[in-house]
Amino acid sequence: MSNSTTNNDKPAAAVDTQRRNVLRAGAAAATALAMPAIVRADPKVLYVNSQGGTWEAAARKNLFDPFTKATGIEIKTATGASFAKLALQARTGVYEFDIETVGAPNVIQAMNANLLEPINYSVLGHGSVPSNLILENAVCNHAYSTNICFNTKKYAPGSIKTWKDFWDQQRFPGPRSLGRELSQTIVFALLADGVPRDKLYPIDLDRVFHSLDKIKNSVRVWWTTGPQIRELLGGGEVDMGSVWHAHGVALRNSGAPVEIVWNEFTMDRTYWIVSKGTPRADYAWEFIKFALQPKNNAGFCVDGAYGPVNPAAFQYLTPEQTMNMPTNPKYASGAIEYDGRQMGEVMTQAERRFQRWLQQ
């Protein structure tokens, strides 16, 4: 009489269940093997988007290697982060990077798209970071500036002081260069068109493009990287440009005849953000906590030619070191900080319009 058992005396239903479990396990293993290594369980690694060059050298010396030594968590770098990649990671769960630094407008843009991990205060600590360094789910690490920089063999030292001067092609003829991302240029266009500093917001995009129309024919190159604008100015291809201050300082230190204008310069606060859904979020917040420690932050800013935004970092800096930092109180009257929220609200549509305008 049959009792529906196998040769191993197990009920047939149990055997079927066992087979299904084996098949599921096999499929899961195959899937795991097919996935990029970057998304597999890796308990001691954090992927940080790198800007390369001086930024990575400063981060490696003052942040990455000391953090690994203190925690055992290895830092690996990725490159080419963008808003599109940030969105793709959150959608697919495949992470090229876990953490990166961005400007305030990009923070708001990413927040609006729900692409950022919330701040983990259980790791970071409540009250451990000054409140003015927090923007939504991002934490400020340092600041850099974008300044007018011009050739003092072509124009007299001290002759160019404002963005109206930069736009004045009759008094100051010659080829220029401006940033190819509108976020790098939008405020300058408004200032050049006579908009007062306290009336920049809300952004009048029509006025921005009206102003850009006036300068377009004199812009020989729309630069995309710091080394590019440094080469353009240093090699004499352009006579003036908007320049990230660190590259202006490097040019001047190399002996190039350039002047950096510490007036009407935009100061960008740069924020650490953690990509939504990354399985290494806890490591990311541990790293951010480490990076924000005043001594670590000061060393990074010195070697990277940035400005610390945490006043506590200045106790680790000499007066000579602060002379090339946009957060130096001496330059405060010339600094213009972005309104990240109002910029972020318009930048997606504005950037699309700008890229179309460049092709016209």
N, C-alpha and C positions, 0 to 999 in steps of 0.2 A: 504494500500500500504506500503510495507516494505521499510524502509530507512536504514536497516543494523545497527540498534542501539541495545544496551543491555537494560535490564530492568532499568538500571540507566541512560538511555539516553546518554551513551558515545559511540562514534563510535567504532566498533569492532576492527579496527586497533589500536586504542589507548589502548584498553583493552589488546590486545596481547602484545603491547610494555610494558605496565605496568607489565604484568605477567613476561615477560622476565627480566625486571629490578629487580623484586622481587627475581626471581630465581638466578640471578647473585649476588645480595646482600647476599642471603642466602649462596651461595657457597663460597663467599669471607669470610663471617663470620666463616663458618666451617673450612676453610683453616687456618684462623688466629688462631682459637682455637687449631687446631692440631699442629701448629708450636711451637717449644720450646719457653719458655718465654724469653729466652735470645735475640731473634731476634724481639720480639714485641716492639712497641714504648714504650720507658722507658726514659722519658725526664731528669731524674736526676741520672743516673748511668753510670759508665764507668768500663769496664772489663779489668783488667790488668793481664797479665800472671805473676805468682809469682814463684820464685825459692825456696820459703819456708825458714825456718830456720832464720839465721842471716839476710839474704837479706830482707825478708819480715818484720822482726821486725824493721829493720832500716828504711825501706820504710814506714811502718805504722806510726812510730813515727814522722819522719821528712818530709814525703811527703803526704801520703794518708790522714791521719786525719787532718792535717792543711789545705790541699787543700779542703776537704769537708767542714770544718768550714768556709773557705773563700768564697766558691762558692755554697755550697749546693749540689754539685754533689757527690753522694756516690761512693766510690771505692769498687768494688767487685773483688776478685781474682779468677783466674783459674790456672790450672797447666798443665804441659805436652805439652807445645807448641813445635812445630817442623816445619821444612820446609814443610813437607807433610801436616800438618794441616793448615799452612798459605795458601798453594795452594788450599786446599779443601774449605776453607772459601771464597776465592775469586770466586771460581767456583759455589758454592752452595748458597752463601749469608747467610749462617747460621754461626754465629760468637760465638765461645767459648771465645775469647778474642779480644779486639780491639787494644791493644798495648802491646809491650814487648820489652825487651832489648836483643840485639844480638851483636856478634863480627863483625868486618869489612868484613871478607870474606863472612859471611852470608848476609850482606847488599848487596854486589855485586851479590851474587847468587839470592837473592830475586828480585833485580832490573832487572836482566836479564830475569826473569820470569814474570815481570810486576805484582808483588804482593804487592807493597807498594803505599800508598797514597802520593801524592806530598806534600812537605812542604807548610803549609798554613801560608804565611808570613803576611797575614792580621791579624792573631791571634798572631803569634810568634813575629812579628815585624821585619822589615828590619834593619839590622845592630845591632840588639840586642844580637846576638850570634856571637862570634868570628868565622871568616870564616874557621879557621882550625878545628872547631868542627863540620862542615857540611860535610857529605859524601853522595853524591847523594841525596836521599830523607830521610836521617837519620840524627839524631842530637846526638852528643856524650854527655854522661852524666857523666861517670867516667871511671877509668881504674883499671884493676887488673893485676897481673903478675903470671906467672908460673915459679917457681924456682926449682933448685935442693935443696932437703932437705935430710939430712942424719943423722944417729945415731952416736953420738960422743963417745959412748961406744964401737962401732965396728970400727970406723975409727977416727984417730986423728983430733981434731979441725983444720980447715983450710987446711986439706989435699986434699979435693976434691974441685976443683975450676971451672972446665969446663965440657962440655958434652963429650969431649974425655976421661976425667977421669971417668965419669959415665959409659961410654961404655967399659972401661978397666977392664975386668973381671979377669985378672991375678994380677994386683996390688991391685984391690979392689974387691975380691970375695964376693959373697953373693947375696941373692934374691933382685930383683928390682921391681918397679911398674911404669908403664907409662899409660898415658891416652888412653882410648879405641877409642876416636875420633881422626882421623889422624890430624886434625887441631891443636890438642893439642901437637903433637909429631913431626910433619913434619920438622920443623926448627931444632929441636934438633938432629934428625937423620943426617941432612946435616952438621951441625957443628961438630958432632962426626966423620964424614967421612972426615973432613979436608976442607970443603968448607968455604972460608973466609966470614965474615959477609957482606961484600959489594958485594958478588957474589951469594947470595942466590936465586936471581931471574934472569931469569925465573926458576921456579921450575923444577928440573931434577927428575922426578918421579922414573926412573929406579935406580938412585943413592940413592934415599930415601929408596927404598925397599932393595937394596943391603946392606945398612947400618943397616936396621932393622933386616935383616937375621942374622947379627952378634950378636945381643943382645937378640934375641927372646927366647933362651933357659934359660936365666937368669931372664926373666920377669915372676914373679910368678903370678901376677894379673894385668890385664889391667883395671884400675879403671874407673868408670863412674861418680862418684859424689865426691865432696869435703869431706864430712864426711867419705866416704869409705877410701880414701887415708889417712886421719888423723888417722882412726882406725888401718889401716894396719901398719903405721909407729909407732904409739903410742903403739900398742900391740906387736911390735917386729916381726910381720910376714914378713916384708921386712926391709932391712937395709937402703935403699935409694929409693927415688922416685921423680918424677916430681909432684910438689905440688902447688896448688893455694895459693898464699902467705898468705892469711888470715887464712888458716887452718894451715900453718906452724907456724904463730904467735900464734894461739890458742894453738897448741901443746907445743910450748916453754913456753908460759905463764902458762900452766898447770903443768910445772915442768919436762916435757919429755926431755931427753938428745938429743936434735936435734939442728942442725945448718942450717940456711937458707942462701943460697949462693946468694949474690947480684952481680952476674957476669953472663953474658950470659943468662939473664932471658928475656923471652918474655913478653912484655907489651901489653896487649889487651885493646884497647879502646872499650868501650861498648856503643852501640847506641840505642836510642829509635827509634822504627819504628811503623808505624800505618798501620794496615791491610787494604789492598785494598778493597774499597767499603763499609767499615763499616758505618752504619748510625750515629755513634757517633764520627765521625772524628773531628768535631769542639771541642768536649769535650776533645778529646785526645790531641789536640794541646794546649788547655788551660792548661791541666795538665803538658805537657812537658815544657811549658813556666814557670810554677810554680816550677817544679823540678829543673830547671836550675838556678834559682835565687841563687847567691853565698852563702848566709847564709844557705838556705835549702840544697844545694848541699854539703856544708861542713859538716853539721850535719849528713847527710846520709852517707858520706864517713867515718866519725869517727866511727859511730855505726856499719857500715857494713864492716869496715876494707878495704876500697877501697882507691884509690887515685883520688883527683879531677883533672880534666884536664883544667878547667878554672882558670887561675892565680888569678882571683879576689876572689876565694874561700879561698885562703891561708890566707887572712887577718882575717879570723874567726878561724884559727887553731893555736895551740901552737907548738913550736919546738918539744916538746915531742910527740905530736899527729902525726907529720909528719914522725917520725922515722920509722914507719912500713908501710909507703905508697910508692908504687913503683914510683910515680911521684915526689918524693922528689928529688930535683936537685942533692943531694949528690950521688944518684945512677945512674945518667944519663949516665955515661960512660959504665955501664954494661947492659943498657936496649937495647933490640932489638924490634923495633915495626914492626908488620906485614905490608906488602904491601897488603892491603885489596883487591885491584883490581886484582893483579896478583894471589893472593891466591884464590880469588873467582872464577876466570876463570877455575881453574883446580879441585876445591874441589869436585864437584859432581862425576866426574869419579874417582878421587883419593880415595874418601871415599868408593866407591863400591869396588875398587881393594883392599883396606885395609881390609875390612870386609871379603873378600874371602881369603886373605892372613892369617888372624887370624885363619881360619878354616883348614888350610893346615897342 
